[in-house]
Structures are given as C-alpha cells and as structure tokens.
Amino acid sequence: MLNALPLMHFFKCGNSYTGEHAGMRYFIDRRKAEEGDLFEFTVWPEPWSLAKTPEEEKTRATWPFNEEGLQAGTAWLAEQYESRQEEWEAARLREWGV
C-alpha cells in the first residue's frame, strides 16, 4: 500500500523496498552520488520484476537521502499512481505471455 511505506530508519540500515499497488510496481533504494546519498524511486507496470522489465517502461526520480526526500518521493509515488491509473489498470489486465 502506498500509505504504509517504511520509515527512514529502514533505509538507513541499508535496506531497499519494493511493492506493488493495483498494477503499478515500485522500488525504493539508496544510491551513492557525488553530491551525497540519494533516494531513487522507480515505478513500472506489472507483471514483471524490475530486472525483467524493459528500461523504457520504467520511470525514475531521485531526492536527497533524508526525511524530506523520503516524504517527497512518497508523494511522487502517489502522484504517479493517480496520474497514470489507466496505464496501471491496463497492466493488470494484460496477458502474461512469455
């Protein structure tokens, strides 16, 4: 669920997080960058994993690795779901052929 994501402590311990919500899959990770650590949020349509989904079907965004960045990323995640509901619904109904 989009309203039940882990707290900052979870990510400070080196964990990443993945989930799905009604046809939209997402991944939250900590990335190293020259300007400091970042949160990277990625969304893509069902049914495949992040590794098996073509790059052109993924949407990514980054924020500073702090509480404000986590909140901004969480808001972005909700906005991605709301603004692309037709895409997520189509993904849910898609045939899973190989």
Phi and psi in degrees as a GROMACS rama.xvg file:
@    title "Ramachandran Plot"
@    xaxis  label "Phi"
@    yaxis  label "Psi"
@TYPE xy
-72.2137  -17.11  LEU-2
-99.115  11.5007  ASN-3
-132.117  45.0956  ALA-4
-80.7602  158.421  LEU-5
-62.617  159.519  PRO-6
-80.3198  168.385  LEU-7
-54.797  -39.1833  MET-8
-55.7655  -38.4917  HIS-9
-55.6849  -44.9068  PHE-10
-76.8935  -33.5175  PHE-11
-63.2019  -25.0683  LYS-12
-81.5651  4.6033  CYS-13
92.0208  10.7761  GLY-14
-88.6446  150.132  ASN-15
-110.302  168.749  SER-16
-139.743  136.637  TYR-17
-132.062  152.024  THR-18
-165.701  -176.472  GLY-19
-145.728  154.191  GLU-20
-148.023  104.364  HIS-21
50.2493  49.7366  ALA-22
99.749  -14.084  GLY-23
-104.947  125.334  MET-24
-101.737  152.703  ARG-25
-148.161  156.005  TYR-26
-140.67  132.035  PHE-27
-121.098  128.595  ILE-28
-144.526  160.105  ASP-29
-96.9949  131.002  ARG-30
-121.794  142.234  ARG-31
-85.3602  138.434  LYS-32
-145.707  161.744  ALA-33
-58.2594  -37.1457  GLU-34
-84.4817  2.55856  GLU-35
122.395  173.517  GLY-36
-66.6762  148.697  ASP-37
-131.502  152.646  LEU-38
-86.232  134.726  PHE-39
-118.001  122.293  GLU-40
-105.968  135.406  PHE-41
-131.192  135.32  THR-42
-124.092  151.587  VAL-43
-160.587  160.854  TRP-44
-80.2475  151.797  PRO-45
-57.3391  163.503  GLU-46
-105.982  -6.10027  PRO-47
-88.6506  165.322  TRP-48
-71.9366  169.999  SER-49
-57.502  -43.7911  LEU-50
-67.0751  -30.7372  ALA-51
-94.9743  -4.57511  LYS-52
-89.1487  133.148  THR-53
-58.2125  143.098  PRO-54
-56.3541  -36.018  GLU-55
-68.8161  -12.3792  GLU-56
-93.1843  -2.75355  GLU-57
-99.1183  144.976  LYS-58
-123.086  129.182  THR-59
-123.812  151.771  ARG-60
-151.402  150.764  ALA-61
-127.713  154.974  THR-62
-144.892  161.979  TRP-63
-57.4364  147.276  PRO-64
-82.8661  79.927  PHE-65
-153.931  178.416  ASN-66
-59.8742  -40.6142  GLU-67
-65.106  -38.2667  GLU-68
-64.805  -39.5699  GLY-69
-63.9346  -42.9839  LEU-70
-66.0261  -41.1067  GLN-71
-64.9213  -42.1629  ALA-72
-64.64  -39.4493  GLY-73
-63.7856  -41.576  THR-74
-64.124  -40.618  ALA-75
-61.8182  -42.3  TRP-76
-59.3714  -46.0362  LEU-77
-63.1947  -39.5893  ALA-78
-66.248  -38.5508  GLU-79
-61.4837  -42.334  GLN-80
-64.497  -49.7033  TYR-81
-63.4683  -43.7175  GLU-82
-79.2611  -13.9401  SER-83
-124.576  29.4871  ARG-84
-56.9878  -37.5001  GLN-85
-62.1462  -40.4308  GLU-86
-63.5872  -43.89  GLU-87
-67.4379  -39.0253  TRP-88
-65.1648  -41.8051  GLU-89
-61.5401  -37.6766  ALA-90
-64.5624  -38.4709  ALA-91
-64.9457  -31.5951  ARG-92
-92.8915  -8.547  LEU-93
-65.1425  144.035  ARG-94
-68.9817  141.722  GLU-95
-89.4386  19.0962  TRP-96
-41.7971  156.095  GLY-97
